[in-house]
Amino acid sequence: MSIGTSRSPGVQDILCTRADHGALGDLGDGLGIHPDDLPDGLVVADESGQVICFNAAAARITAVHASDALGAPLEHALPLEDLEGRRWWQLTDPYGGLATRFAQPERNLLLPGGREVLVSARYVRTAPTGPVRRVVVSIRDTEARRRTERSHAELIATVAHELRSPLTSVKGFTATLLAKWERFTDDQKKLMLETVDADANRVTRLIAELLDISRIDSGRLELRRQPVDIGAAVGRHIQAHVASGQDADRFLVRIQRPLPDCWADPDKIDQVLSNLLENAVRHGEGTVTIDVAASSSPREQGGAETAVTVSDEGSGIPEESMGRVFTRFWRGSKRGGTGLGLYIVKGIVEAHGGTITVGRAPGGGAQFRFTLPVGTPAYLL
C-alpha cells in the first residue's frame, strides 16, 4: 500500500494529517480511500510513536475503541506480546533500533487475554537510513487461518483412516499368499486376489479424490470440453449399477428431447453422475428418478442449460443439514465414505460454469439438481 512505501513527504503529510480525522486521504488519483474500508486492521503511529490512525477493523480485532487508541503511545494502544510472553514493541524497538530496518514480517502475536493475531509492520523513513516518520501496522484475525488448518488436519486424519483399512488388507493377503501359496486352492487364491484388487481400486479412488480437492481449492481444475450426450452418460451409469446387482426396476429415467448441445468434460461429468447416483442408491430408498431436460439460464438472458435432477425416496436429508451437504466431510449416514464426494461434485459443476442445489424430492427423499451451460465454447467459434 502506498502509505507504507511512499517516499514523497507531501503524500505522507496528506495521509497522516487526514488520518487524524479518520480518512486515509487522497493517493493522488482522487479515490479518497477510507481506513474503515480496509478489510484488515490498520494502525499508524507518527514520528513520536503516537497513534494517529486506528481503523474499524483494528478496533474489532483488538476490542480497543478507536477513541482510546488515538493519541496513545503505540505500545499502549497495541500491547502485543510474542508467544514467549515478551513485550513486542520493546523487543523490536522500531524508533530506536537498526536504522536500516524498514519492515517486520508477518508473525503470530498475542493480545491481552491471549488472543492470537497476525501482525506485520512497515517503517516509513524520509531516507534509507533516516529516522522513522511513520510506523504502519497491519493486523489480521487468525480465525480464518485456524479454520483452514483444522480443515487440513481433518483431511489428513480422514485420509489416514481411509487408507489404513485397504492397505492393511492388501498387506495381509499378499503376505499370506507369498508365505503359504501352495496351501491354498485356486478358488481361495482367486478370492484373495479379487479382494486385493478391490482394495487397490479403493486406494486409487481416494488418491484421485485428494488430487481433485487440491485442484478445486487452488482453482487449477482442468476441463477438456467436448460434446457430451448426458442421456447416454446416465444410461451407462444405470447399466453399471444393474450389472453390480441392483434391480433395473429401481431406476426411472426421463429425458425430454431434443436436448441442446452440451460441451463439457466427459470424464468429470461421469464423476458427477457416479457420485449422485451412488448416493441415491446407497442412502436413499425406493425408486431413483433421473430427469434430463433443457432449461433456460436465469443468469444469462436467452441462455440455455442442460438440467439433470436425481431424486430418491425415503427420509431424505434433514433440513438442518441442507446447508452442509456440499462441504468437506459431510456424511448423510454412518454407512462409510470419506464425505468428500459432494464437495468434489460441486467443484466440478461450478468449474463448468453451472450450479448445483439440493432439496426435498416429491417422494420425500433427497433431490439433487445440477445445470450445465450449453453451446460451443468461445475458443472454437
C-alpha positions in Angstrom: 0.0 0.0 0.0 1.2 3.5 -0.8 1.0 4.6 2.8 3.8 2.1 3.7 6.1 2.6 0.7 5.9 6.1 -0.5 9.0 8.3 -0.1 7.2 11.6 -1.0 6.9 13.8 2.0 3.9 15.6 0.5 1.9 12.5 0.1 2.8 11.2 3.6 1.8 14.5 5.1 -1.6 14.3 3.4 -2.1 10.8 4.5 -1.2 11.2 8.1 -2.9 14.5 8.8 -6.1 13.2 7.3 -5.8 10.0 9.4 -6.3 12.3 12.4 -9.8 12.9 11.0 -10.5 9.2 10.2 -9.7 9.2 6.5 -6.7 7.8 4.7 -6.7 10.5 2.2 -6.2 11.0 -1.5 -3.5 8.9 -3.1 -3.2 11.3 -6.0 -5.9 9.8 -8.2 -9.0 11.1 -6.4 -10.1 7.8 -4.9 -10.1 9.0 -1.3 -9.7 5.6 0.4 -11.1 5.5 3.9 -9.3 3.3 6.6 -12.6 1.7 7.6 -13.0 0.4 4.1 -9.9 -1.8 4.5 -10.6 -5.5 5.4 -7.6 -5.7 7.8 -6.7 -3.7 10.8 -4.7 -0.6 10.2 -2.8 1.3 12.9 -0.5 4.2 12.1 1.9 5.9 14.5 3.7 9.2 13.9 7.4 10.0 14.4 6.9 10.3 18.2 5.2 6.9 18.5 1.6 8.2 19.0 -1.2 6.5 17.2 -2.8 8.8 14.5 -4.9 6.2 12.7 -6.9 3.3 14.2 -9.4 1.9 11.8 -12.7 0.0 12.4 -11.1 -3.4 11.7 -8.3 -2.8 14.2 -10.9 -1.9 16.8 -12.9 -5.0 16.1 -9.9 -7.3 16.2 -8.3 -5.8 19.3 -11.5 -4.9 21.1 -10.0 -1.4 21.7 -12.1 1.7 20.9 -10.5 4.0 18.3 -11.1 6.9 20.7 -9.0 5.2 23.3 -6.2 4.3 20.9 -5.8 7.6 19.0 -3.2 9.8 20.6 -1.9 7.0 22.8 1.6 5.5 22.5 1.7 2.7 20.1 2.9 0.1 22.7 -0.1 1.1 24.9 -2.7 1.0 22.1 -1.3 -2.3 20.9 0.2 -4.1 23.9 1.4 -7.0 21.8 3.5 -9.9 23.2 5.2 -12.7 21.3 4.5 -16.4 22.0 7.1 -16.4 24.7 5.5 -13.6 26.6 8.0 -10.8 25.7 6.8 -7.3 25.0 6.9 -6.9 21.3 7.5 -3.2 20.8 10.2 -3.2 23.4 11.8 -6.2 21.6 11.7 -4.7 18.1 12.2 -1.0 19.1 11.0 0.5 15.8 12.2 4.0 16.6 15.5 3.3 18.2 16.5 0.1 16.5 18.6 -0.6 13.4 18.4 2.4 11.0 18.4 0.0 8.0 15.3 -1.8 9.2 12.2 -0.9 7.1 9.7 -3.7 8.0 8.7 -6.5 10.3 7.4 -9.7 8.5 4.1 -11.1 9.4 4.1 -13.2 12.6 1.7 -14.5 15.3 1.5 -12.3 18.3 -0.7 -12.2 21.3 -3.1 -9.5 22.6 -4.0 -9.2 26.3 -6.1 -12.2 27.2 -4.1 -14.5 24.9 -5.9 -13.8 21.7 -3.7 -14.6 18.7 -3.4 -12.2 15.8 -1.2 -11.9 12.7 0.9 -8.7 12.7 3.2 -7.1 10.1 4.7 -3.6 10.2 6.3 -1.1 7.8 8.7 1.6 8.9 8.4 4.8 6.7 11.6 6.8 6.6 12.5 10.1 4.8 15.8 8.5 3.7 17.0 4.8 3.6 18.7 5.2 7.0 16.8 8.3 8.2 14.6 8.5 11.3 11.3 6.7 11.3 8.4 9.1 10.4 5.6 6.6 10.4 5.1 3.0 11.7 2.3 1.4 9.7 0.9 -1.8 11.3 -1.4 -4.4 9.7 -3.4 -6.7 11.9 -5.3 -9.8 10.8 -7.5 -12.2 12.7 -6.2 -15.7 12.7 -9.6 -17.4 12.8 -9.8 -18.0 9.1 -6.3 -19.5 9.1 -7.2 -21.7 12.0 -10.3 -22.9 10.2 -8.1 -23.8 7.2 -5.6 -25.6 9.4 -8.4 -27.5 11.1 -9.8 -28.5 7.7 -6.4 -29.7 6.6 -5.9 -31.7 9.8 -9.3 -33.3 9.3 -8.5 -34.1 5.8 -5.2 -35.8 6.8 -6.9 -37.7 9.6 -9.7 -38.9 7.2 -7.2 -40.0 4.6 -5.1 -41.8 7.1 -8.2 -43.6 8.4 -9.5 -44.5 4.9 -6.1 -45.7 3.7 -5.4 -47.9 6.7 -8.1 -50.4 6.1 -7.5 -51.3 2.4 -3.7 -51.2 2.8 -3.9 -53.5 5.8 -6.0 -55.9 3.8 -3.6 -55.7 0.8 -0.6 -56.3 3.0 -2.2 -59.2 4.9 -3.4 -61.1 1.8 -0.2 -60.6 -0.2 1.9 -61.7 2.8 -0.3 -64.8 3.3 -0.2 -65.7 -0.4 3.6 -65.4 -0.6 4.2 -67.4 2.6 1.6 -70.2 2.0 0.9 -70.2 -1.7 0.9 -74.0 -2.1 -1.6 -74.5 0.8 -4.5 -72.6 -0.9 -6.8 -73.9 -3.6 -7.3 -71.9 -6.8 -10.6 -70.6 -5.6 -9.1 -69.3 -2.4 -6.3 -67.7 -4.3 -8.8 -66.0 -6.6 -10.9 -64.7 -3.7 -7.8 -63.2 -2.1 -6.6 -61.6 -5.3 -10.0 -60.2 -6.0 -10.1 -58.7 -2.5 -6.6 -57.2 -3.1 -7.7 -55.8 -6.4 -10.9 -54.2 -4.9 -8.9 -52.6 -2.1 -6.3 -51.3 -4.5 -9.1 -49.7 -6.5 -10.4 -48.1 -3.3 -7.0 -46.6 -2.6 -6.8 -45.3 -6.2 -10.2 -43.6 -5.9 -9.2 -41.9 -2.7 -6.0 -40.6 -4.2 -8.0 -39.3 -7.2 -10.4 -37.5 -4.8 -7.4 -35.9 -3.0 -6.0 -34.6 -6.3 -9.4 -33.3 -7.3 -9.7 -31.4 -4.0 -6.3 -29.9 -4.4 -7.1 -28.7 -7.9 -10.5 -27.3 -6.9 -9.1 -25.5 -3.9 -6.3 -23.9 -6.0 -8.5 -23.1 -9.0 -6.5 -25.4 -11.2 -9.2 -28.0 -12.2 -8.6 -28.6 -15.9 -11.6 -29.3 -18.2 -11.2 -30.9 -21.6 -14.5 -29.9 -23.2 -16.1 -31.8 -25.9 -19.7 -32.7 -26.9 -21.4 -34.8 -24.3 -24.6 -36.8 -24.5 -25.9 -36.5 -21.0 -28.7 -39.0 -21.6 -26.3 -41.7 -22.9 -24.0 -41.0 -19.9 -26.9 -41.5 -17.5 -27.8 -44.8 -19.2 -24.2 -46.1 -18.9 -24.2 -45.5 -15.1 -27.5 -47.2 -14.6 -26.3 -50.2 -16.6 -23.3 -50.4 -14.3 -25.5 -50.4 -11.2 -27.7 -53.1 -12.7 -24.6 -55.2 -13.6 -23.5 -54.9 -9.9 -26.7 -56.4 -8.6 -29.2 -53.5 -8.4 -32.8 -54.2 -9.7 -33.3 -52.5 -13.1 -36.9 -51.5 -12.0 -35.4 -49.3 -9.2 -34.3 -46.7 -11.8 -36.6 -44.4 -13.7 -35.1 -42.2 -16.5 -37.0 -39.4 -18.1 -35.3 -37.5 -20.9 -37.1 -34.5 -22.5 -35.7 -34.4 -26.1 -34.4 -32.6 -28.0 -31.6 -31.6 -25.7 -29.3 -28.7 -26.6 -25.6 -29.4 -27.4 -23.6 -29.6 -24.2 -19.9 -29.0 -24.2 -18.3 -30.4 -21.1 -15.5 -32.7 -19.8 -17.0 -36.2 -20.2 -14.8 -37.8 -17.5 -15.8 -35.1 -15.0 -19.5 -35.4 -15.8 -19.2 -39.1 -15.3 -17.7 -38.4 -11.9 -20.6 -36.1 -11.0 -23.2 -38.7 -12.2 -21.4 -41.5 -10.4 -21.4 -39.7 -7.1 -25.0 -38.6 -7.3 -26.4 -42.0 -8.4 -24.3 -43.8 -5.8 -25.6 -41.6 -3.1 -29.1 -42.1 -4.2 -28.7 -45.9 -4.3 -26.7 -46.2 -1.1 -28.5 -43.7 1.2 -32.0 -43.4 -0.5 -34.9 -45.8 -0.7 -37.4 -46.8 -3.4 -37.2 -45.6 -6.9 -34.3 -43.4 -8.1 -35.5 -41.0 -10.7 -33.2 -39.2 -13.1 -34.7 -36.3 -15.2 -32.7 -34.7 -18.0 -34.1 -31.6 -19.7 -33.3 -28.4 -21.4 -33.5 -25.3 -19.1 -33.2 -21.6 -19.5 -30.4 -19.8 -17.7 -31.6 -17.2 -15.1 -28.0 -15.7 -15.2 -27.9 -15.1 -19.0 -30.8 -13.7 -20.9 -31.7 -16.2 -23.6 -29.0 -18.6 -22.4 -29.7 -22.4 -22.4 -28.7 -25.0 -20.0 -29.0 -28.8 -19.5 -30.5 -29.7 -16.2 -30.1 -33.1 -14.5 -32.2 -34.0 -11.5 -31.5 -37.1 -9.4 -34.2 -37.9 -6.8 -34.8 -40.8 -4.5 -37.4 -41.8 -1.9 -37.1 -42.3 1.8 -36.3 -40.0 4.8 -34.1 -37.6 2.7 -31.7 -35.1 4.2 -32.7 -33.3 7.4 -33.5 -29.6 6.8 -30.8 -28.5 9.3 -28.2 -30.4 7.2 -29.1 -28.9 3.8 -26.6 -26.1 4.1 -23.7 -28.5 4.9 -24.3 -31.1 2.1 -21.6 -29.7 -0.2 -18.9 -29.1 2.5 -16.0 -31.4 3.2 -16.5 -34.5 5.3 -20.3 -34.2 5.3 -21.9 -37.7 5.5 -25.6 -38.4 5.1 -25.3 -41.5 7.2 -22.8 -43.7 9.0 -22.5 -46.1 6.1 -18.9 -45.4 5.1 -17.5 -42.9 2.6 -15.0 -40.1 3.1 -17.6 -37.3 2.9 -15.6 -35.7 0.1 -17.7 -36.8 -2.9 -20.4 -34.0 -2.9 -17.7 -31.4 -2.3 -15.9 -32.5 -5.4 -19.2 -32.7 -7.3 -19.9 -29.0 -6.5 -16.4 -28.0 -7.6 -16.7 -29.8 -10.9 -20.1 -28.3 -11.7 -19.1 -24.8 -10.8 -15.8 -25.2 -12.8 -18.1 -25.8 -15.9 -20.0 -22.6 -15.1 -23.0 -24.5 -13.8 -24.9 -24.7 -10.5 -26.0 -27.5 -8.1 -28.6 -27.5 -5.5 -30.2 -29.9 -3.0 -33.7 -30.1 -1.8 -36.6 -32.4 -0.9 -37.8 -34.8 -3.6 -41.6 -35.2 -4.3 -41.3 -38.8 -3.0 -39.8 -37.5 0.3 -36.2 -38.3 -0.3 -33.3 -36.2 -1.4 -33.2 -34.3 -4.7 -30.0 -33.1 -6.3 -30.3 -30.8 -9.4 -27.3 -29.5 -11.4 -27.2 -27.4 -14.5 -24.6 -27.1 -17.2 -24.4 -24.2 -19.7 -24.6 -25.4 -23.3 -23.3 -24.2 -26.6 -19.9 -24.2 -28.4 -17.0 -22.8 -26.3 -15.8 -19.4 -27.3 -12.4 -20.7 -28.4 -14.0 -22.9 -31.1 -16.1 -20.1 -32.6 
